[in-house]
Amino acid sequence: MPYTAEFTYHKVTKGDTVSDLAKKYGSTIKQIKVWNDLDRKYNIIIGQKIRVK
């Protein structure tokens, strides 16, 4: 049986931070940064759909 990757995405809402999302989904800040090609300030925008796991 072939491996199929399952990712989890989150739609950013007011007050979300990369740090909080990493804790909530059991990921790391660095993983979320790489998966979503975030800048060094880890800027996320309300309404943005980002991979969190």
Secondary structure, 3 states (H helix, E strand, C coil): CCCCCCCCEEECCCCCCHHHHHHHHCCCHHHHHHHHCCCCCCCCCCCCEEECC
